[in-house]
Amino acid sequence: MRYPEAINLPFNSHAMKDLYVPAKPGEPDGGEPGCWTVVREDCMVFQSKDGGFGLPEGKLPDSMKEGGEEVLIGKWKNKPLRLLRIGNINDLPSGFSAEPLLMLFLKGKMDDGLLTVAGLAQQIARWETNSEACPRCGKRTERIAGSWGKHCSACAFEHFPCVHPCAIALVTRGDLLLMIRKPEWPEGYYSLPSGFCDFGECLEECVVREVEEETGIRVRNMRYLGSQSWPFPSQLMAAFAAEYESGEINVDVKELEDARWFRRDAMPPTFSDKSIAGWMIRKFASQSI
């Protein structure tokens, strides 16, 4: 497999290898020419390069930068890397396009390093936008030195970036794998049960609850497999293998269209192994789990 362990998956920092070096939040910007991660609402702005997508470089057109907020976030290939947040009113010159990162990911049109730095920038941009006002009193916030955290100028409340833990489960019954389908997925696609952790719940408890709520199946013998940063919008997907214990499939029709068991040698269409769900499914199919 091209991803031996979950740490190798895109959106995990390991996928950038030595291409990216982070800057401390608030670090002074020397102004040298460099690269840009441009976030326009829920899209990333890329520059056409060699028939594909690349990060914009050098001086950006004034029409793109007007009214935008920029911040130094590190170095990309030894060049300063800046994040620029812009709105839909900003014009994109010829050679630039705004693309939903999730769609590029699903279509496999970007290499892992570029995907990962774009995902990182998207999470930082969302945090910077959502943390401009204090969640307690609504007044303007200021950056806590050396941190992405924010400090309220009025009530002194401090808050920090939120990464939401989720559990995803590979539930097996011998050579059978429990898979689910959501109505918004591509036709015929199935994947694995997953969900957000609740208050007072560990990841293993989340696996048990989510699988039973979605499918009616009870599981046992959870085993941690790995995790993946997931910037849609800002989750940490923790992967577990689990064994069937009891129950018959009873689909939660509020969330799912279908759930069923599939044989190891007859897997349905599913998502790329760049996602932790696809990675686990292929490991099961190849008897690597």
C-alpha positions, 0 to 999 in steps of 0.5 A: 500500500502507498500509505503504510501507516495512517500518519502517512495520509494527506492532511497529517503534517508528516505528508509535507515532510520537509517542504513546510516549516511552521512560523510562530503565530504573530512572528514578524514578516520580513516581506520577502517574496514567497508563496500564498495560501489564499482562502476565499470563503470555503474555497482555496485559490490556486494558480494554474501551473503545468496543467494543474494547480499550484500555490500562487507565488510572488506579488499578487494582483491588487484586485485579489488582495484588496481588503484581505487579511494576511498573516505569515504561517511559515515557509514552503520550499524555503520561501515565506508562506503567507495566508490571505483571507479574501471575500467573494467580491475580490476579482480573480485574474486569468490563471487563478481559480477558486476551488473547493478543497474537498472536491479536489481531494475527492477527484485526486487532482493534487499531490499530498504535500500541496493538499496538506498545506492547503488543508492547514491554511484552510483551518487557520483561516477559519479559526482567524475568521471565527475568533475575531470576536469574543464568544463570551461578550462579543468584543474584539480579540487580540492574539496571545503572543506566540499562539493561535489563541485569542484574548478578549480586550474587554472581558479578558476571556481566552480561547484557543483553536478547536479541533473536534475529535471523531471516531471511525470504525472498521467493524468486522464479522469474520470476512464481512465488513459493516459499511454504511451509505449516506444519500449525498455520496456518489452513486453506489459508494459505501464507507464506514460508521463514524461520528463526533465524540460527545461530552464525557465520552472517550473515543472507544465509547464513541465507537460503540455508541455511533455504530449502534445508533447508526446501524443497530450493531453492538461491537467489542474488542476495539483496537486503535489503528491511527488518525487523520487530520480532516480540515472539513471543517476541523476534525481529528478522525481517530480510527478503530477496528472492532468486532461484531458482538450482537444485533441485526442491522437497523438503519438510522434513516435520519442519517443513512440511506443504507447499511449492510455487510460486505465480503472481503472479496466483494467490496463496493465502490468507496472513497480514496485511500487518501482518506482514513476510511478508504485506507482502512477498507483497503487494508481489510480487503488486502487482509492487512488488518 
